[in-house]
Amino acid sequence: MTKRYVSLPDEAEAGMREFIDEVDRRLASDESTCSVVEDVLIDLSGDREAYDRWQAGESVSAAERVRLQSYDPCNTTLESEYYAEKDEDLFRRSKHLQWLWRQFDSLPIADNVEFALRFRRMLADHLFEECGENCRFFKGISFTYGHNITIGDNTIVHDDVHLDDRGKLTIGDRVSISDGVHIYSHDHDVVDQTEVRNYHTIVEDDVRLTYDSMVRAGNKVGENAIVGARGVVQHDVPAHHIAVGMPATSVKIKPGWESTATPIDEAGVNRQDERHLPYSVPDELEVFDEFRRDLRPQN
């Protein structure tokens, strides 16, 4: 099966290219990322007139002020901002870009598929550690940070996917990630859930993760493998295997690869510990336990 080519009218195409190229240039320049994000969101939201009135000192309601202030990512917080082990220097920029990505997706214009795919692809070059050629990112994708993600060429990420890069994510070439997929790179201790362990999670070339499936932290889905709908990967999936279920278990090798693939009865190995990413938290950092629980063993 192939896709057909779709194009915008010439005038719309020219306007789209001019806008995306302008934002790309500004993000690549020495200009404050915060300022670029604020400008783009004000203009795309059609709020420039109200913003200018507010900046001129004219009266605005409390609701208007909150709305206008929130275009500036420096006036916002994200959930990942509270994580004690985050890299402050990397997060300072990726937060602004992630805010632009998320707020763009909340606008009606994000439903213009041709425009939105190109806009997100441009943002990915600035947000991710590395992003290959010709990738397509659909609506509602979320990240932890963004800066710990590497994606290869010609990969497609569909609607409402969560890419957790609290640890590190590597996604290869020609990967298809279906709607509702979650790929994790952190996990919690079973006794003290405030104890977080970060991992390197790997999805190799030509993998297909079908809808609502999950890859747990520190696992690898091997080249050309498939994870079936709502499958939960809790150990490595060998190359060319088809894994289904909760937990995902190898049930078949793709036809034509039987002679080179790992035998079915040798699948199911967990190598999570090999991909553990240790981290340290500065001694002077003030942290808190949000649950305030007594974790002493109960007799």
HELIX and SHEET records of a PDB file:
HELIX    1   1 ASP A   10  ALA A   28  1                                  19    
HELIX    2   2 THR A   33  SER A   45  1                                  13    
HELIX    3   3 ARG A   48  GLN A   55  1                                   8    
HELIX    4   4 ALA A   62  GLN A   69  1                                   8    
HELIX    5   5 PRO A   73  ASN A   75  5                                   3    
HELIX    6   6 GLU A   79  TYR A   82  5                                   4    
HELIX    7   7 GLU A   88  ASP A  105  1                                  18    
HELIX    8   8 PRO A  108  ASP A  111  5                                   4    
HELIX    9   9 VAL A  113  LEU A  127  1                                  15    
HELIX   10  10 ILE A  264  GLU A  266  5                                   3    
HELIX   11  11 GLN A  272  ARG A  275  5                                   4    
SHEET    1   A 5 GLU A 130  CYS A 131  0                                        
SHEET    2   A 5 ILE A 149  ILE A 151  1                                        
SHEET    3   A 5 LYS A 168  ILE A 171  1                                        
SHEET    4   A 5 VAL A 196  VAL A 203  1                                        
SHEET    5   A 5 HIS A 186  HIS A 188 -1                                        
SHEET    1   B 5 GLU A 130  CYS A 131  0                                        
SHEET    2   B 5 ILE A 149  ILE A 151  1                                        
SHEET    3   B 5 LYS A 168  ILE A 171  1                                        
SHEET    4   B 5 VAL A 196  VAL A 203  1                                        
SHEET    5   B 5 LYS A 220  VAL A 221  1                                        
SHEET    1   C 5 GLU A 130  CYS A 131  0                                        
SHEET    2   C 5 ILE A 149  ILE A 151  1                                        
SHEET    3   C 5 LYS A 168  ILE A 171  1                                        
SHEET    4   C 5 VAL A 196  VAL A 203  1                                        
SHEET    5   C 5 HIS A 276  LEU A 277 -1                                        
SHEET    1   D 7 ARG A 136  PHE A 137  0                                        
SHEET    2   D 7 ILE A 156  VAL A 157  1                                        
SHEET    3   D 7 SER A 176  ILE A 177  1                                        
SHEET    4   D 7 ARG A 208  LEU A 209  1                                        
SHEET    5   D 7 ILE A 226  VAL A 227  1                                        
SHEET    6   D 7 HIS A 241  VAL A 244  1                                        
SHEET    7   D 7 THR A 249  ILE A 253 -1                                        
SHEET    1   E 5 SER A 142  PHE A 143  0                                        
SHEET    2   E 5 HIS A 162  LEU A 163  1                                        
SHEET    3   E 5 HIS A 182  ILE A 183  1                                        
SHEET    4   E 5 MET A 214  VAL A 215  1                                        
SHEET    5   E 5 VAL A 232  VAL A 233  1                                        
END                                                                             
